[in-house]
C-alpha cells in the first residue's frame, strides 16, 4: 500500500483510554495492520475510542476487525466507543451491529 497508513494509535498512560484513529479508506489492504493494532489494544486491557473523523470508507474487513475489538473489550468490562462517524459510515456500522457504539 502506497502512502501513509490509514491506521494510527494514540496511547495515553498505561491503563488509560487509547484512541484508534482511522483516516481515508480503510480496506482489506490494511486489514493485517488494523488487526495487529486491535490485538495490541486488546492486550493493553484499557478503554478504547475509535476516531473516524478522517475516515472516508470502511470495508467489511475493517468493520469486522473493529467489531471483534469492541466485543472483546466490552466482554471484559471495558468501554468501547466509535466517534466522528459520518452518516454514510454510520449506516454501514449500524448494518454490522455497531450502531449503538457509534456517535
C-alpha positions as CSV (number, residue, x, y, z in Angstrom):
1,X,0.0,0.0,0.0
2,X,1.4,3.3,-1.0
3,X,1.4,6.4,1.2
4,X,0.8,6.8,4.9
5,X,-1.2,4.2,6.8
6,X,-4.9,4.9,7.5
7,X,-4.5,3.3,10.9
8,X,-2.8,5.1,13.9
9,X,-2.9,4.6,17.7
10,X,-2.6,7.3,20.2
11,X,-1.8,5.9,23.7
12,X,-2.4,7.7,26.9
13,X,-0.6,6.5,30.0
14,X,-0.8,2.8,30.9
15,X,-4.4,1.7,31.8
16,X,-5.9,5.0,30.4
17,X,-8.0,5.1,27.3
18,X,-6.3,4.7,24.0
19,X,-7.5,6.1,20.7
20,X,-7.6,4.3,17.4
21,X,-7.5,6.9,14.6
22,X,-8.8,5.8,11.2
23,X,-8.3,8.1,8.1
24,X,-9.1,7.8,4.4
25,X,-10.1,4.4,3.0
26,X,-9.6,1.6,5.5
27,X,-9.8,-1.6,3.4
28,X,-8.7,-5.2,3.3
29,X,-5.3,-3.9,2.1
30,X,-4.5,-2.7,5.6
31,X,-6.6,-5.3,7.5
32,X,-3.5,-7.1,8.8
33,X,-2.1,-3.8,10.2
34,X,-5.5,-3.0,11.7
35,X,-5.8,-6.4,13.2
36,X,-2.3,-6.2,14.8
37,X,-3.2,-2.8,16.3
38,X,-6.5,-4.2,17.6
39,X,-4.7,-7.1,19.2
40,X,-2.3,-4.6,20.9
41,X,-5.2,-2.5,22.2
42,X,-7.0,-5.6,23.4
43,X,-3.8,-6.8,25.2
44,X,-3.5,-3.4,27.0
45,X,-6.8,-4.0,28.6
46,X,-7.9,-0.4,28.6
47,X,-10.9,1.5,27.3
48,X,-10.7,2.4,23.6
49,X,-12.2,5.1,21.4
50,X,-12.1,4.7,17.7
51,X,-11.9,8.1,15.8
52,X,-13.5,8.0,12.4
53,X,-13.4,11.8,11.9
54,X,-11.0,11.4,8.9
55,X,-12.3,8.1,7.6
56,X,-13.9,8.1,4.2
57,X,-14.7,4.4,3.9
58,X,-14.5,1.2,6.0
59,X,-14.9,-2.0,4.1
60,X,-16.2,-5.3,5.5
61,X,-12.7,-6.4,6.6
62,X,-12.1,-3.2,8.6
63,X,-15.6,-3.3,10.2
64,X,-15.1,-7.0,11.2
65,X,-11.8,-6.2,13.0
66,X,-13.5,-3.2,14.8
67,X,-16.5,-5.3,15.7
68,X,-14.2,-8.0,17.2
69,X,-12.2,-5.5,19.1
70,X,-15.3,-3.9,20.5
71,X,-16.8,-7.3,21.6
72,X,-13.6,-8.3,23.2
73,X,-13.3,-5.1,25.2
74,X,-16.9,-4.9,26.2
75,X,-16.8,-8.6,27.2
76,X,-14.0,-7.7,29.6
77,X,-15.9,-4.8,31.1
78,X,-14.1,-2.1,29.2
79,X,-15.5,0.9,27.4
80,X,-15.5,1.0,23.6
81,X,-16.8,3.9,21.6
82,X,-16.7,4.9,17.9
83,X,-16.6,8.6,17.4
84,X,-16.8,11.1,14.5
85,X,-18.9,8.9,12.3
86,X,-20.4,10.3,9.1
87,X,-23.9,9.4,8.0
88,X,-22.6,7.0,5.4
89,X,-20.2,5.3,7.8
90,X,-23.0,5.3,10.4
91,X,-25.3,3.3,8.1
92,X,-22.5,0.7,7.4
93,X,-21.7,0.4,11.1
94,X,-25.4,0.0,12.0
95,X,-25.8,-2.8,9.5
96,X,-22.7,-4.5,11.0
97,X,-24.2,-4.3,14.5
98,X,-22.1,-1.4,15.8
99,X,-24.7,1.3,15.6
100,X,-25.0,1.5,19.4
101,X,-21.3,2.2,19.7
102,X,-21.1,5.0,17.0
103,X,-21.6,8.7,17.7
